[in-house]
Amino acid sequence: MIPHIRPDLDSIPAYVPGRNHPGAVKLASNETTFGPLPSAAKAIAEAAELANRYPDNQAGDLRTALAEFLGVEVTNIAVGCGSVALCQELVQITCAAPTDEVVYAWRSFEAYPIVTKVGNAKAVPIPLTADLTHDFDAMAAAVTEHTKLIFVCNPNNPTGTALGRAELIRFLDAIPSHILVVLDEAYFEYLRLTPEDRPDGVELGRTRPNVVVLRTFSKAYGLAGLRAGYAVGDPAVIAALMKVHIPFSVNRLVQAAAIASLEARGELLDRTETLIVERERVRDELLAAGYRVPPSEANFVWLPLGDQGVAYTEASAAEGVLLRAYAPDGVRVTIGDPHENDRFLRFATDPAVRGRFTA
Ligand SMILES: *Cc1c(COP(=O)(O)O)cnc(C)c1O
């Protein structure tokens, strides 16, 4: 007999792993194409020799390194098994009843609806504006007495769009201070807005105890396979996160690799410059070919192809280019190495492809 499982989990789609064709170019997961730096690889190898020992459950050395880097206290930082784990833990520390509400923009990061449902809370998705940015007015208007948590993904995955500092401040000022606002800045390192306009959640959070910022080692820092992200926020929020943290879920290898990568951040951040040149080149060529492509502040671009997206990614996969469709809205294209981007552009700008996909 099948054991009893929470029936509300039926509404969560089962995980479908991404396809992996041998020889194909993978532009589907917003990963960095480079392997870890030699110093990070060495730290990983050394940590592996202690794999029989549990990791530091408090991740003390990593949190100390992050605190120094960000100019905050250790008590302002929690680490998680990827920032996606912190998303789930943030629902856990704020929502306790099925009537508790989590507000987020949609389309946005696919984990938000899932962690909300896993946390047995009520999702309140707010459609993006016509130019595919967060609709802050509508999000603020959606706040009710039941609202416990708000996710703001800036830059937004999968549209790549970002809102500037002034708009973000106006939004934060409109939200009652007892509601936790999560600024998910997974793509912070790829932002190229002007210094005055650049939204920096850590700065904005210094005077706002209801703001918590999420960043990750998975994207610009190139450690997606090892799993570490971090939250920066008020010590009360951080202390609660540590209570629901799955013990030892941030492993020894990633703690060592993250510290080494932070020390070598100059080199890692230099790589983002090359990526941004490619991002703008890919976008310009797509625009020239007649696509609509919103400006991107991340390491991917978005093609709002609507419900043609799935057919588009099937056609690209047949040409050896793996992209991510988000039915029914469009397709996300990760920026890879120049030769990978060329392969995608060859497909995308092919007149036969342009003729078939008219959006
Ligand atoms: C990739 C991503 C994350 C983090 O991923 P982890 O690998 O779990 O750290 C978080 N938020 C958004 C919006 C992302 O795109």
Ligand as a Chemical Component Dictionary entry (heavy atoms), coordinates in Angstrom:
data_LIG
# 
_chem_comp.id                   LIG 
_chem_comp.type                 NON-POLYMER 
_chem_comp.pdbx_formal_charge   0 
_chem_comp.three_letter_code    LIG 
# 
loop_
_chem_comp_atom.comp_id 
_chem_comp_atom.atom_id 
_chem_comp_atom.alt_atom_id 
_chem_comp_atom.type_symbol 
_chem_comp_atom.charge 
_chem_comp_atom.model_Cartn_x 
_chem_comp_atom.model_Cartn_y 
_chem_comp_atom.model_Cartn_z 
_chem_comp_atom.pdbx_ordinal 
LIG C1 C1 C 0 20.536 30.551 -9.457  1  
LIG C2 C2 C 0 19.628 31.317 -8.562  2  
LIG C3 C3 C 0 19.693 31.207 -7.178  3  
LIG C4 C4 C 0 20.649 30.399 -6.441  4  
LIG O1 O1 O 0 20.966 29.240 -6.667  5  
LIG P1 P1 P 0 21.818 28.376 -5.660  6  
LIG O2 O2 O 0 22.637 27.583 -6.599  7  
LIG O3 O3 O 0 20.838 27.592 -4.897  8  
LIG O4 O4 O 0 22.617 29.290 -4.787  9  
LIG C5 C5 C 0 18.871 31.981 -6.393  10 
LIG N1 N1 N 0 18.010 32.822 -6.927  11 
LIG C6 C6 C 0 17.932 32.963 -8.248  12 
LIG C7 C7 C 0 16.982 33.946 -8.783  13 
LIG C8 C8 C 0 18.709 32.215 -9.103  14 
LIG O5 O5 O 0 18.579 32.355 -10.409 15 
# 
loop_
_chem_comp_bond.comp_id 
_chem_comp_bond.atom_id_1 
_chem_comp_bond.atom_id_2 
_chem_comp_bond.value_order 
_chem_comp_bond.pdbx_ordinal 
LIG C1 C2 SING 1  
LIG C2 C3 SING 2  
LIG C2 C8 DOUB 3  
LIG C3 C4 SING 4  
LIG C3 C5 DOUB 5  
LIG C4 O1 SING 6  
LIG O1 P1 SING 7  
LIG P1 O2 DOUB 8  
LIG P1 O3 SING 9  
LIG P1 O4 SING 10 
LIG C5 N1 SING 11 
LIG N1 C6 DOUB 12 
LIG C6 C7 SING 13 
LIG C6 C8 SING 14 
LIG C8 O5 SING 15 
# 
